[in-house]
Amino acid sequence: MTETTASALLRQATGALAGCSDTPRLDAEMLLQGACDIDRTAFARDPDQLVNNEKEIVFAGLLARRCSGEPIAYILGRKEFWSLELSLNEATLVPRPETEILVQAVLDAVPANAAIDIVDLGTGSGAIALALARERPLARITATDISARALEQAIQNAAHLGLSVRFCQDDWFAALTGKRFDIIVSNPPYVRENDPALECGPARFEPARALFAGTDGLSCLRQICAGAMEHLKPAGMLALEHGHDQQTMLATLLSAAGLESIVHFDDHAGLARVTTARKPASIRK
Ligand SMILES: C[S@@+](CC[C@H](N)C(=O)[O-])C[C@H]1O[C@@H](n2cnc3c(N)ncnc32)[C@H](O)[C@@H]1O
């Protein structure tokens, strides 16, 4: 069998991906690295290096998956978030750029050397908890998820990054009885069940349990808001990511739960995607 060159593979893949990806060349480069261990630097040094048949077959398999719409992060099993390289499995959501707005909102509220208690509910790959652990090394961070498989991945990511987070399997606050935190942070599922927008997008490859939250998309946000007062210290903060059209309903849920000082944070498109609120300092129980 004749061997092909890296440049030929890259050219063919970029062409094949032109109709199904906004970033065909970048995707092709990432697949070349994933399948053939040829990164940009190695490619630039020798674009016509030969790729053996075994690697070419692996490359073709990854390319077919990408052409079917599967996110590159699942194909390669990794995604960068907050400059942390996170591994993913079939139970973890691909961390999104807007979740970095949530991390920033928490960091803005926590002084650099604060030894405070933080819990990340629904941690998935560990993205939020691990970003906070990297930025606030003195904070005592707990991270929970209902999915044992997601937690396995988060634990592995923490070990790989050398970051200290306490993980526990939990259904929102069920295993946190009697525990109080300075900050509760969560990017919970908030998509309406049967949302037609998701039927053909990349989200169809993601775990349903990480996305869907009842017919109005609010069932998880509702449970978290309802449990927040009992698990926040006085003046503690709840920080939530949510859908672009859920800001008003969420503010109502937060107020109804007794939280105050509600602040919304916009994404780069000017849509409110993160909201914080505080437990009144006067409420000590
Ligand atoms: C939108 S994903 C967010 C994952 C991660 N925090 C991130 O931002 O990339 C929601 C996560 O909540 C978890 N989850 C769903 N229902 C839950 C529940 N009842 N209790 C705890 N976690 C839950 C899912 O398994 C999933 O990992």
The ligand as an SDF file (V2000), in Angstrom:
LIG
                    3D

 27 29  0  0  0  0  0  0  0  0999 V2000
  -24.8360   21.7600   32.0750 C   0  0  0  0  0  0  0  0  0  0  0  0
  -23.8770   20.4350   32.7920 S   0  0  0  0  0  0  0  0  0  0  0  0
  -22.5470   21.3960   33.5090 C   0  0  0  0  0  0  0  0  0  0  0  0
  -21.2670   20.6420   33.6570 C   0  0  0  0  0  0  0  0  0  0  0  0
  -20.0880   21.5210   34.1240 C   0  0  0  0  0  0  0  0  0  0  0  0
  -20.3690   22.1550   35.4020 N   0  0  0  0  0  0  0  0  0  0  0  0
  -19.7680   22.5830   33.0910 C   0  0  0  0  0  0  0  0  0  0  0  0
  -20.0860   23.7550   33.3260 O   0  0  0  0  0  0  0  0  0  0  0  0
  -19.2030   22.2410   32.0400 O   0  0  0  0  0  0  0  0  0  0  0  0
  -24.8920   20.0200   34.1880 C   0  0  0  0  0  0  0  0  0  0  0  0
  -24.3360   18.9380   35.1000 C   0  0  0  0  0  0  0  0  0  0  0  0
  -25.3060   18.7200   36.1360 O   0  0  0  0  0  0  0  0  0  0  0  0
  -25.3560   17.3470   36.4340 C   0  0  0  0  0  0  0  0  0  0  0  0
  -26.6650   17.0620   37.0390 N   0  0  0  0  0  0  0  0  0  0  0  0
  -27.8460   16.8380   36.4320 C   0  0  0  0  0  0  0  0  0  0  0  0
  -28.8050   16.6100   37.3430 N   0  0  0  0  0  0  0  0  0  0  0  0
  -28.2080   16.6780   38.5540 C   0  0  0  0  0  0  0  0  0  0  0  0
  -28.6780   16.5350   39.8930 C   0  0  0  0  0  0  0  0  0  0  0  0
  -29.9600   16.2380   40.1500 N   0  0  0  0  0  0  0  0  0  0  0  0
  -27.8130   16.6910   40.9110 N   0  0  0  0  0  0  0  0  0  0  0  0
  -26.4950   16.9690   40.6530 C   0  0  0  0  0  0  0  0  0  0  0  0
  -25.9920   17.1110   39.4090 N   0  0  0  0  0  0  0  0  0  0  0  0
  -26.8410   16.9770   38.3690 C   0  0  0  0  0  0  0  0  0  0  0  0
  -25.1330   16.6510   35.0890 C   0  0  0  0  0  0  0  0  0  0  0  0
  -24.6900   15.3340   35.2460 O   0  0  0  0  0  0  0  0  0  0  0  0
  -24.1000   17.5920   34.4440 C   0  0  0  0  0  0  0  0  0  0  0  0
  -22.7900   17.1580   34.7160 O   0  0  0  0  0  0  0  0  0  0  0  0
  1  2  1  0
  2  3  1  0
  2 10  1  0
  3  4  1  0
  4  5  1  0
  5  6  1  0
  5  7  1  0
  7  8  2  0
  7  9  1  0
 10 11  1  0
 11 12  1  0
 11 26  1  0
 12 13  1  0
 13 14  1  0
 13 24  1  0
 14 15  1  0
 14 23  1  0
 15 16  2  0
 16 17  1  0
 17 18  1  0
 17 23  2  0
 18 19  1  0
 18 20  2  0
 20 21  1  0
 21 22  2  0
 22 23  1  0
 24 25  1  0
 24 26  1  0
 26 27  1  0
M  CHG  2   2   1   9  -1
M  END
$$$$
